[in-house]
Amino acid sequence: MTELERIQDQLRKTFAGPAWHGPSVLEQLADLSEVEAAAHPLPGCHSMDELVAHMAAWRRLAVHRLKGDSSYKVGPDLDWPQLPRGDGAWESLQEALRQTQRELLAAVRNLDPKELDELVPGSEYSWHSLLHGVMQHDLYHLGQIGMMKKILRSQ
């Protein structure tokens, strides 16, 4: 298995499982209700749906970079957007996140494995770092979601 294949495998496992670290992104979100997702169980912290929107925003940045768009930016309106609530908004947000996974994996398939150590145009990090960064970012916020679920469900 090549390094790029290992990265693709880890992107899939981190997102959909089975993951060594515990619940994958989809597994952690699977039983989360819309009301729970919008809750703020810890003062001053983002809700779980806000974290999901934030994760999707940065995954989109990676997709844009992989497609050659070095001008795409994640501004405040994309980083922490105002979210609609109700009327299926939570399911739509989850679908948007799943779409970023499909797009990310498709874009990674077009990456030449020889390019992994090259810098992403317009940045100071490599493709390797970008792809691992997507996973690290997801896992960081996944831990926050897991803790908030426990707090909500213990009240």
N, C-alpha and C positions, 0 to 999 in steps of 0.2 A: 504494500500500500504506500502510495506517495504521501508527502507531507500535505499537499493540497487535498488529497482524498481523506486524510485524517481530519483536516480542518472541516471539510464538508460533513463528515460523520459526526463530529462534535457539535457542529451547528444544528444538525438534525436532532441529536440526542438531547442537547440542552433545551431545545424548543419543544420537542414532542415526546422525548423519552425513548427507551428507558435510559435514564441518566444516572451515573454513578453517585452524584452529589445528593440525590433525592428527587422530589417532584420536579418535573420539567415545567417550562412556562405554561404549556397547555394543561398539564395535570394540575398545577396550582390554581389555575383560573376556572377549571371545569365546574366546580361546585359553588362558585361565588355568585351570589345573587346580585341583581342590579342595585338593590338597596345597600347591601354590604359594600359593593364596589365604590359607591359614592360616599360612604361614611368617612368621617374624620375621627377615628378612635383616639388619636393622639393630637393634642393641640399643637398647631404650628406645622404639622406634617401634611404632606399631600395625601389625597385619597388613593385608593388602589386603582380606580379608573384613570386618575390623573397620571399615575405611574405608568400605566399601560400606554396611554397616549404619548408620554415622554419616551418610552422605549421605542414605540413605532417611529417617532420622529427621528431618532438617531439611527435606527435601522435604515430608514429612507436615505439618510445622508450617505451611509455605506453603499447603498444601491446606486445612488447618483455617481459616487466616486468610481465605482466599478464600471459604470457605463460611460465614463470619460467626462462627466460634468464636474469640473473642479470649482465652479462658481456657486453651486447650491450651498445655501447656508441654513442653519437651524436658528432662526431668530427667536425672540421671546414668545411671539405669537404661535410658533410651532413647538417650541421647547416645552412650554406649559400652557397649552391652549385652554380657553374657556370651553367647557364641555357641555353639550346639550344633555339633558337628563330625561328619562322616560321615553315612551314611544319606540322602544327597541334600540335606544342609543347605546346601551351596554353591549348588546349583541353586535351592533354595527362596528363598535370600537374593537371588539375582539376579532371580527372578520378583517378589519383593516390591519391588525397586527399579524394575522395569519397570511394576509396578502404580502406583507413585507417579507415574511419568511419565504414564500414562493418566489418573489422577485429576487431576494438575496441569493438563494440557491441557484436560480437560473443565471444570475450575473456571475457568480463564482465559477460556474461551469465554463464560462468563456475566458476565465483568467488563465494565462499561460503559467504553469508551475514555476518556470524559470524567473518569473516576475515577483515571486513572493517576497524576496529581500529588497526589491526596488522600492524607492519612495513613491508614495501616492502623489501624483502631480499637485503642486501647490501646497504641500504639507511637509512636515518634518518626521513623518512616520512611514513605515513600510506597509505593504499590502498585508503581510503576515500580522503585523501589529493591529491593523485596522480590523481584520477578521477576528482575531482573538479579543480585541477590544469590544466588539459587538457582543460576544459571549460573556465577557466579564461584566459589561454594563447590564445585560439582561439578568445575570445571576445576582448582582448587587441589589437590583430592584426586586428581584424575585424573593430574596431574603426579607426585604421590607414588607412585601405583600404577605408572606407567610407569618411574620410576626403580627401584623395588623389583623389577619384572620383569627389568630389565636386570641388576641386581645378582645376583638369583637365577640367572639363566640364564648368567651369566659365570663362576659358581663351578664 
